[in-house]
């Protein structure tokens, strides 16, 4: 019976350590920046590891084009690439916390 309590105590301690490390990883992700590009680099979107948009840069050439659809496509392309990079960054950092264990909702 006491062995079970010891094991339970260790599990709680490990869970608390993992929670603390997860919070540290989230703070680190906020600091990381990744970029995605569209229209051959004429549009750049910079996001952090939590996929918050930090910057949007559009080359003036894109405004000169009379077809707004091209700019829309370039923005979407840049954002999708940046968010994909941010998701991969988050997954890599989470693997460090979980030891590669697949935890639904986290990885």
N, C-alpha and C positions, 0 to 999 in steps of 0.2 A: 504494500500500500504506500509506504513512504517513498519507494523508488518511483512510483507513478507521480507523486507530488514533486519530486526532484525533477523528473523529466518535464512535467508541466511548467515548473518554474523556469527551466532552461528554455523551453519553447517560447514562453512569454518574453523572456529576456532577448532571445533572438529576434522575435517579432518587433520588439521595441527598437533594437539596433537597426533592423531593416527599414523601419519607418523613418528613423532619423536619417539614414543614408539616402532614402528616397527623397526626403526633403532637401538634402544637400544636392542631389542630382538635379532636382527641379530648379534650384537656385542657379546651378551651373548652366543649365540649358537656357535660362533667360539671358545669360551673358554671351552665349555663342551666337554668331551670325553666319548665315549661309545665303548664297545668292542663286537666283534663277534668272535665265536670260530668254528673251524671245526676239523674233525677227532678226536673227543673226547678231544679237547683242545690242540692238537698238533700244530694247526695253530691258531694264533690270529691276528685279524686286528682291529686296533684302528682308529676311525674316529671322527671328531668333529661334531657339530650339523648341519653343512652345508655339511656333507658327504665328506669332504676332508680327504683322507687317511693320517694319521699321523704316524702310525707304522704298520709294518708287522713283526710278529715273527713266525718263523718256527722251530719246534723242530728238531734237527739233525736226529732223527729217520726217519723223512719223506724223507730225502735225501738218506738214505740207501735203501729205497724201490726202486726197479728197474722199477716200473710202474709209470711214470710221471702223468698218468691220475688221480691217487689217490691224488696227491698233487694239481693238478688242481681243482679237485672236492672240496677238503678241503678249498682251497683259496676262491672259489666261495661261498661255504657254509658260511664261516666266514664273507666275505664281505656282502652277502645278509642279514645276521643276524645283523651286525653292522649298515648297512644302514637303515634297518627297525627300529631299536632302535632310530637312529638319526631322522628319519621322525616322529616317535611318539613323541619324545622330542620337535621337532619343532612345531608339531600340538598342543601340550599341551601349549607351550609358546604363540602361536598365539591366542589360545582361550582366554588367559588372556587379550590380546590387543583388540580382537574383541567382547569380552563379550559373546563368544559362538556363535556369529552370523556366519553363513556360507557365506563366501565371496569367490566367484569363483576365482581360481588362488592363493588364500592364504591358504585355509584350505582344 
